[in-house]
């Protein structure tokens, strides 16, 4: 799903990914000035990405992950000027 046209912003690097148990992974991002929403994507192999959340909140939870599996996470922000660059990819092993 494309939400906005690509913008020229720098990559966001402050992504935090933490396995919290019961197949859940918590994702936190900082809000930069002007950011209105965030689009979160996950991957099992860091090559094929699936959007799992769009939110105005800076904390989301990815559920239903198989314990012991690695999940990769990235996101981008949406502002009135468009879409930011993707964040760096971070991973966690689901518990």
N, C-alpha and C positions, 0 to 999 in steps of 0.2 A: 504494500500500500504506500503510495507516494503522498506525503502530506504537504510538502512545499518544495519549491524549486531549490536547487543547490545554491548555497551561499559561499562566501569566501572566508569564513571564520577559521581560526586555528583549531587543531585537534584538542579535545578536552581530555585531560589525563588523570583526573582525580577520582576515578571510578573505584568504588569499594565493593567487593564481592565476598560474602561470608556464608558458608554452609551453617544452617541453624538446626538441623535435625529433621527427622520425619520427611525426608525428600524435599526439603525447602531450602532455597538459597535467597538470602536477603541482599538487595542491591541498593547502594546509596550513592548519590551524586550531589555535588555542590551546585547551588543556583548562582549563575553569573548574572550580572546586570542585564536586564532586557529579556532573559529567557522566560518563556511563558509555559512551555510544555517539554516533555521528554519522550522519545520513542526508544524503547528497549528491545533488543534482539538477543536471541540465544542460539547456540550451535552445539552440536555434539562432536564436531570435528574441526571447528574454527574455519571452515570453508563455506558451508551451506548455512545461511542465516534465516531465522524465522522471527518475525515480530511477535512478542508476547505481551506487550503492554504499551499503552500510551497514557501518560499521566501528567498532571500539573504538580504532583507530589515529587519530592526528591528521594523518597524511599519506596521501593516496591519489593514484592516477594514473588519468586518463581517457584511454583509448587509441582508436585508429581514427578520429581526426578528420581531415578533409580539409585538407591544408596550404593556408593562405590563408583558411580559413573562421574566422569568429568564433564562439567558444563562450562561453556565459554560465553561470556557476556560482553556486549558493547552497546553503546547508545549514541544518540545525537540529540541536540536541543533544537527547539523551534523558537524563533523570536519574530518580531514584526518585520525583520529584514530577511527572513527565510530560514533555511536549514543550516546548522553548523556542520563542521566536519565530524566524522565518526571519532569516538573516543578510542583510546588504546584498548585492546582486548585483554580482559582479565578472566581467570578461571578459578573454579572451586570444585572440590570433590564432594558430591552430595553425601550427606550422612543419613 
